[in-house]
Amino acid sequence: MVEALENKLQLCVTFIVEQLELRNHHIGNKRPPPFFLGINGVQGIGKSFLVSEIASLLEKALFRLHTVVISIDDFYLAHADQVQLAAAHPDNPLVQHRGQPSTHDLGLAISVLSSLRAGREVTIPAYDKSAFEGQGDRVPQDEWIQLNRSGHRPIDVVILEGWCLGFSALDDAELTTVWEEARKGRNQDQEYCGRLGHNRLNDVKFVNDALKGYDAITNQLDALIHLDAEDPQYVYEWRLEQEAGLRRDKGCGMTEKQVVDFVNGYYPSYELFTRRLRAGAFDGRKGNQLRLVIGKERDVKEVVLV
């Protein structure tokens, strides 16, 4: 496990430094804005821990890059707004809880990222997933983290991580085709293990339409690292491992059934949007995306520059 982490860390940091050098070469001698790096990966793949290790290494003497880490989870809707969204679409199981595109405060996210790019003082929200018996809520604003305060060291790198980061919406015809294929697989194949085919087209379309607004986040990124599960089904076992660890170490955590139900709520988006992400999140830009194919033991199986 340690060897797998070190391999991923080396690959990621090498990519980041190369991307920074290319960006700075184009800018010239003037002070560049922060470099925005996105990191995408399914739940349980080790994304958050890897991000913390990357940030720590970039801060050290070899690079001395002041690095800030933000999660797209920090921009989930406040609890009252999530309840309102769910009530407005009571028959859509995909928006009855946080997670899918449409359950983030895009206005807040874009405002924060724009302020960071411009070097303006800004406060970063935080989200408490344990609030309201696990439904979650945004923490009070006086507990948000202040950045770019006067006299503080300028930010060199902003890392934004999230499970749906870099996803892009499908057009209606492609969405319908992918959904119909999943539906057919569910009806004809007893071994169908996806979740897309268990959802109605209109419910999936609601999420897809909401995702169009997330392009404004992707457009902020200078580069992206995609931790791509070799088999998306690994997410179930990885999340079960995480929750078992929480139950063992802290005496709390989801049951196996709760984990399966939780992952089921996200899985349709993996089926819909992963293929396009593998081809590249940046329209017309090549070489700014690193795809690491991750095996069941979380080791790197393949390295692809997109």
C-alpha positions in Angstrom: 0.0 0.0 0.0 2.8 2.4 0.9 4.7 1.6 -2.3 1.5 2.2 -4.3 1.0 5.6 -2.6 4.6 6.7 -3.3 4.3 5.7 -6.9 1.1 7.8 -7.3 2.6 10.7 -5.4 5.7 10.8 -7.6 3.7 10.6 -10.8 1.3 13.4 -9.7 4.0 15.8 -8.4 6.1 15.3 -11.5 3.0 16.1 -13.6 2.2 19.2 -11.5 5.7 20.6 -11.7 5.8 20.1 -15.4 2.4 21.8 -15.9 3.5 24.7 -13.6 6.7 25.2 -15.6 4.7 25.3 -18.9 2.2 27.7 -17.5 4.8 30.0 -16.1 6.8 30.0 -19.3 3.8 31.4 -21.2 3.2 34.1 -18.5 6.8 35.4 -18.4 8.3 37.3 -15.5 5.2 38.8 -14.0 3.7 37.3 -10.8 1.4 34.4 -12.0 -2.0 33.8 -10.5 -2.4 30.6 -8.4 -2.1 27.4 -10.4 -5.5 25.5 -10.2 -5.3 21.7 -10.2 -8.3 19.5 -10.1 -8.3 15.9 -8.8 -11.1 13.5 -9.7 -11.6 10.0 -8.2 -14.4 7.7 -7.0 -15.1 7.4 -3.3 -12.7 5.2 -1.5 -9.9 5.4 -4.1 -7.6 7.2 -1.7 -8.1 10.7 -3.3 -8.2 12.8 -0.1 -5.2 11.2 1.5 -3.2 11.5 -1.8 -4.2 15.2 -2.1 -3.0 15.9 1.5 0.4 14.2 0.6 0.7 16.2 -2.6 0.0 19.5 -0.8 2.5 18.6 2.0 5.2 17.8 -0.6 4.7 20.9 -2.6 5.0 23.0 0.6 8.4 21.6 1.4 11.8 23.1 0.7 12.3 21.5 -2.7 9.3 23.3 -4.1 8.2 25.9 -1.5 4.8 26.3 -3.2 2.1 27.6 -0.8 -0.7 25.2 -1.5 -4.4 25.3 -0.5 -6.7 22.3 -0.7 -10.4 22.7 -1.3 -13.0 19.9 -1.7 -16.1 20.3 -3.9 -17.9 18.9 -0.9 -17.3 22.2 0.8 -19.8 23.7 -1.6 -22.7 21.4 -0.9 -26.0 23.2 -0.4 -26.9 24.2 3.2 -29.2 21.7 4.8 -32.3 23.8 4.4 -31.6 24.3 0.7 -31.0 20.6 0.2 -34.3 19.7 1.9 -36.0 22.2 -0.4 -34.4 20.7 -3.5 -35.5 17.2 -2.4 -39.0 18.4 -1.7 -39.3 20.1 -5.1 -38.4 16.7 -6.8 -39.8 14.1 -4.4 -39.9 11.3 -7.0 -36.2 11.8 -8.1 -34.1 9.5 -5.8 -30.9 11.1 -7.1 -31.5 14.4 -5.4 -33.0 13.2 -2.1 -29.6 13.6 -0.5 -26.3 15.5 -1.1 -23.9 14.2 -3.8 -25.1 14.6 -7.4 -24.7 17.7 -9.5 -27.5 20.1 -8.5 -26.7 19.6 -4.8 -23.8 22.1 -4.8 -24.0 25.9 -4.4 -22.4 26.8 -7.8 -22.6 30.5 -7.2 -20.6 30.2 -4.0 -18.1 27.9 -5.6 -17.4 30.1 -8.6 -17.2 33.2 -6.4 -14.6 31.6 -4.1 -12.5 30.2 -7.0 -12.6 33.5 -8.9 -11.5 35.4 -5.8 -8.6 33.0 -5.3 -7.5 33.4 -8.9 -7.6 37.2 -8.5 -5.7 37.1 -5.2 -8.6 38.7 -3.3 -9.2 38.0 0.4 -11.8 35.3 0.6 -13.3 32.8 3.1 -13.6 29.1 2.3 -16.7 27.3 3.4 -16.7 24.0 5.2 -19.3 21.3 5.4 -20.2 19.1 8.3 -21.3 15.7 7.0 -22.3 14.5 10.5 -24.9 17.3 11.0 -28.6 16.5 11.0 -27.9 12.8 11.7 -25.7 12.4 8.7 -27.7 14.5 6.2 -25.1 17.2 6.6 -25.0 21.0 6.7 -22.6 23.9 6.0 -20.8 25.1 9.1 -21.5 28.6 10.4 -19.7 31.3 8.4 -17.6 32.5 11.3 -15.9 29.1 11.2 -14.9 29.4 7.5 -11.2 29.6 6.6 -9.9 33.0 5.6 -7.3 33.2 2.8 -5.3 35.9 1.1 -5.3 38.1 4.2 -3.1 41.2 4.0 0.5 40.4 4.8 0.0 36.7 4.3 2.1 34.6 1.9 0.5 34.5 -1.6 -1.0 31.2 -2.7 0.9 29.4 -5.4 -1.3 26.3 -6.0 -5.0 25.6 -5.4 -6.0 21.9 -5.4 -9.7 21.3 -5.9 -10.7 17.7 -5.4 -14.0 15.9 -5.9 -15.7 12.8 -7.2 -17.5 14.6 -10.1 -14.8 17.2 -10.9 -14.3 17.5 -14.6 -17.5 15.7 -15.6 -19.3 17.3 -18.5 -22.9 16.9 -19.5 -24.1 14.8 -22.5 -26.4 16.2 -25.2 -29.9 14.9 -25.0 -29.5 12.3 -27.8 -26.4 10.8 -26.3 -27.9 10.8 -22.8 -30.9 8.9 -24.1 -28.8 6.4 -26.0 -26.6 5.6 -22.9 -29.7 5.3 -20.7 -31.5 3.0 -23.1 -28.4 0.8 -23.3 -28.3 0.6 -19.5 -32.0 -0.1 -19.4 -31.7 -2.9 -21.9 -28.8 -4.4 -20.0 -30.9 -4.4 -16.8 -33.8 -6.1 -18.5 -31.9 -8.7 -20.5 -28.8 -9.4 -18.4 -29.2 -11.0 -15.0 -25.5 -10.0 -14.2 -26.1 -6.2 -14.9 -24.4 -4.5 -12.0 -24.9 -0.8 -12.9 -27.4 1.6 -11.4 -28.2 3.8 -14.4 -30.8 1.3 -15.7 -32.7 1.4 -12.4 -33.4 5.2 -12.8 -35.9 7.0 -14.9 -34.7 9.0 -17.9 -36.2 12.3 -16.6 -34.5 11.9 -13.2 -31.1 11.3 -14.9 -31.7 14.2 -17.3 -32.3 16.5 -14.3 -28.7 15.7 -13.0 -27.3 16.0 -16.5 -28.9 19.4 -17.1 -27.5 20.6 -13.7 -24.0 19.4 -14.7 -23.9 22.0 -17.5 -23.4 24.7 -14.9 -20.3 22.8 -13.6 -18.3 23.8 -16.7 -17.7 27.1 -15.0 -15.7 25.1 -12.4 -13.8 23.0 -14.9 -12.9 26.2 -16.8 -11.1 27.5 -13.8 -8.6 24.5 -13.8 -5.2 24.7 -15.4 -4.7 20.9 -15.2 -6.5 17.8 -14.0 -5.5 14.5 -12.5 -8.0 11.7 -13.0 -7.7 8.7 -10.6 -9.6 6.3 -12.8 -10.8 3.0 -11.2 -9.9 0.1 -13.5 -13.4 -1.3 -12.6 -15.9 1.2 -11.2 -17.4 -1.6 -9.2 -14.3 -1.4 -6.9 -16.0 1.6 -5.3 -18.3 -0.6 -3.3 -15.5 -2.6 -1.7 -13.4 0.5 -1.1 -16.2 2.3 0.7 -17.0 -0.9 2.7 -13.4 -0.9 3.8 -13.5 2.7 4.8 -16.7 2.3 6.9 -15.4 -0.9 8.5 -12.3 1.1 9.6 -14.5 3.9 11.0 -16.6 1.4 13.0 -13.4 -0.3 14.3 -11.5 2.9 15.2 -14.3 5.3 16.2 -17.3 3.1 17.0 -19.4 4.7 14.3 -19.9 4.3 10.6 -22.4 3.1 8.0 -23.6 -0.5 7.9 -22.9 -2.5 4.8 -26.4 -1.9 3.5 -26.1 1.8 4.1 -22.8 1.8 2.2 -24.4 0.0 -0.8 -27.3 2.4 -0.8 -25.0 5.4 -0.5 -22.8 4.3 -3.5 -25.9 3.4 -5.5 -26.9 7.0 -5.4 -23.7 8.1 -7.1 -23.1 5.3 -9.5 -25.3 6.4 -12.4 -23.0 9.4 -12.9 -20.0 7.1 -13.2 -21.8 5.2 -15.9 -22.8 8.4 -17.7 -19.8 10.7 -17.5 -16.6 8.7 -17.0 -16.2 7.8 -20.6 -16.0 11.4 -21.7 -13.7 12.3 -18.8 -11.3 9.7 -19.9 -11.2 11.4 -23.3 -10.4 14.7 -21.7 -12.1 17.3 -19.6 -10.7 20.3 -21.5 -12.2 21.0 -24.9 -9.4 21.9 -27.4 -6.6 21.5 -24.8 -4.3 18.5 -24.8 -1.6 17.5 -22.4 -3.2 19.1 -19.3 -4.8 15.9 -17.9 -3.1 13.0 -16.3 -5.1 9.8 -16.1 -3.9 7.2 -13.6 -5.7 3.8 -14.0 -6.0 2.4 -10.5 -6.3 -1.3 -9.7 -8.2 -3.0 -7.0 -5.2 -2.8 -4.6 -5.1 1.0 -5.4 -1.9 0.5 -7.4 -1.3 2.3 -10.7 -2.0 0.0 -13.7 -1.6 2.5 -16.5 -0.5 6.1 -17.0 -2.1 8.2 -19.8 -1.5 11.8 -20.7 -4.7 13.2 -22.2 
